[in-house]
Amino acid sequence: MVKIEFLGPINKENIEIQAHSLKELKEFLKQDESLQEWLGLCAVALNDKIIFDENQPLKSGDKIALLPPVCGG
Protein backbone atom coordinates (compact mmCIF):
# COMPACT_ATOMS: atom_id res chain seq x y z
CA MET A 1 0.00 0.00 0.00
CA VAL A 2 1.11 3.55 -0.77
CA LYS A 3 0.19 6.36 1.63
CA ILE A 4 -1.01 9.61 0.03
CA GLU A 5 -0.91 12.87 1.97
CA PHE A 6 -2.94 15.87 0.79
CA LEU A 7 -1.21 18.98 2.09
CA GLY A 8 -2.29 22.60 2.53
CA PRO A 9 -5.64 23.74 1.18
CA ILE A 10 -6.49 20.45 -0.53
CA ASN A 11 -8.37 19.57 2.66
CA LYS A 12 -8.66 15.79 2.29
CA GLU A 13 -7.85 13.00 4.71
CA ASN A 14 -4.77 10.91 3.96
CA ILE A 15 -5.48 7.62 2.20
CA GLU A 16 -3.66 4.39 1.41
CA ILE A 17 -4.07 2.62 -1.94
CA GLN A 18 -2.39 -0.05 -4.02
CA ALA A 19 -0.47 1.58 -6.90
CA HIS A 20 2.60 0.43 -8.80
CA SER A 21 3.56 3.70 -10.53
CA LEU A 22 2.94 7.42 -10.26
CA LYS A 23 0.90 7.20 -13.48
CA GLU A 24 -1.38 4.55 -11.95
CA LEU A 25 -1.78 6.68 -8.84
CA LYS A 26 -2.68 9.74 -10.92
CA GLU A 27 -5.37 7.78 -12.79
CA PHE A 28 -6.87 6.69 -9.47
CA LEU A 29 -6.87 10.25 -8.08
CA LYS A 30 -8.50 11.65 -11.26
CA GLN A 31 -11.64 9.74 -10.31
CA ASP A 32 -12.15 12.10 -7.35
CA GLU A 33 -13.76 15.28 -8.72
CA SER A 34 -12.61 17.33 -5.72
CA LEU A 35 -8.97 16.61 -6.68
CA GLN A 36 -9.15 17.34 -10.40
CA GLU A 37 -8.25 21.04 -10.08
CA TRP A 38 -5.27 20.18 -7.84
CA LEU A 39 -3.70 17.43 -9.92
CA GLY A 40 -2.42 19.84 -12.57
CA LEU A 41 -1.10 22.31 -10.01
CA CYS A 42 0.59 20.20 -7.37
CA ALA A 43 4.16 19.06 -7.15
CA VAL A 44 4.55 15.43 -6.08
CA ALA A 45 6.97 14.16 -3.47
CA LEU A 46 7.93 10.52 -3.07
CA ASN A 47 9.37 9.84 0.37
CA ASP A 48 10.09 13.58 0.78
CA LYS A 49 11.83 14.03 -2.62
CA ILE A 50 10.15 15.87 -5.51
CA ILE A 51 9.59 13.61 -8.53
CA PHE A 52 8.42 14.30 -12.08
CA ASP A 53 8.52 10.93 -13.86
CA GLU A 54 5.04 9.39 -14.19
CA ASN A 55 6.67 5.99 -14.73
CA GLN A 56 8.34 6.18 -11.32
CA PRO A 57 7.75 2.78 -9.71
CA LEU A 58 6.10 2.73 -6.30
CA LYS A 59 6.46 0.07 -3.63
CA SER A 60 4.53 -0.80 -0.53
CA GLY A 61 5.31 1.62 2.28
CA ASP A 62 6.09 4.59 0.01
CA LYS A 63 4.71 7.98 1.03
CA ILE A 64 3.38 10.33 -1.64
CA ALA A 65 2.64 13.95 -0.80
CA LEU A 66 0.67 16.29 -3.06
CA LEU A 67 2.20 19.73 -2.60
CA PRO A 68 -0.06 22.58 -3.72
CA PRO A 69 1.49 25.89 -4.78
CA VAL A 70 1.67 28.41 -1.96
CA CYS A 71 2.43 32.07 -1.63
CA GLY A 72 3.30 34.10 1.40
CA GLY A 73 4.63 37.34 2.51
C-alpha positions as CSV (number, residue, x, y, z in Angstrom):
1,M,0.0,0.0,0.0
2,V,1.1,3.5,-0.8
3,K,0.2,6.4,1.6
4,I,-1.0,9.6,0.0
5,E,-0.9,12.9,2.0
6,F,-2.9,15.9,0.8
7,L,-1.2,19.0,2.1
8,G,-2.3,22.6,2.5
9,P,-5.6,23.7,1.2
10,I,-6.5,20.4,-0.5
11,N,-8.4,19.6,2.7
12,K,-8.7,15.8,2.3
13,E,-7.9,13.0,4.7
14,N,-4.8,10.9,4.0
15,I,-5.5,7.6,2.2
16,E,-3.7,4.4,1.4
17,I,-4.1,2.6,-1.9
18,Q,-2.4,0.0,-4.0
19,A,-0.5,1.6,-6.9
20,H,2.6,0.4,-8.8
21,S,3.6,3.7,-10.5
22,L,2.9,7.4,-10.3
23,K,0.9,7.2,-13.5
24,E,-1.4,4.6,-12.0
25,L,-1.8,6.7,-8.8
26,K,-2.7,9.7,-10.9
27,E,-5.4,7.8,-12.8
28,F,-6.9,6.7,-9.5
29,L,-6.9,10.3,-8.1
30,K,-8.5,11.6,-11.3
31,Q,-11.6,9.7,-10.3
32,D,-12.1,12.1,-7.4
33,E,-13.8,15.3,-8.7
34,S,-12.6,17.3,-5.7
35,L,-9.0,16.6,-6.7
36,Q,-9.2,17.3,-10.4
37,E,-8.3,21.0,-10.1
38,W,-5.3,20.2,-7.8
39,L,-3.7,17.4,-9.9
40,G,-2.4,19.8,-12.6
41,L,-1.1,22.3,-10.0
42,C,0.6,20.2,-7.4
43,A,4.2,19.1,-7.1
44,V,4.6,15.4,-6.1
45,A,7.0,14.2,-3.5
46,L,7.9,10.5,-3.1
47,N,9.4,9.8,0.4
48,D,10.1,13.6,0.8
49,K,11.8,14.0,-2.6
50,I,10.1,15.9,-5.5
51,I,9.6,13.6,-8.5
52,F,8.4,14.3,-12.1
53,D,8.5,10.9,-13.9
54,E,5.0,9.4,-14.2
55,N,6.7,6.0,-14.7
56,Q,8.3,6.2,-11.3
57,P,7.8,2.8,-9.7
58,L,6.1,2.7,-6.3
59,K,6.5,0.1,-3.6
60,S,4.5,-0.8,-0.5
61,G,5.3,1.6,2.3
62,D,6.1,4.6,0.0
63,K,4.7,8.0,1.0
64,I,3.4,10.3,-1.6
65,A,2.6,14.0,-0.8
66,L,0.7,16.3,-3.1
67,L,2.2,19.7,-2.6
68,P,-0.1,22.6,-3.7
69,P,1.5,25.9,-4.8
70,V,1.7,28.4,-2.0
71,C,2.4,32.1,-1.6
72,G,3.3,34.1,1.4
73,G,4.6,37.3,2.5
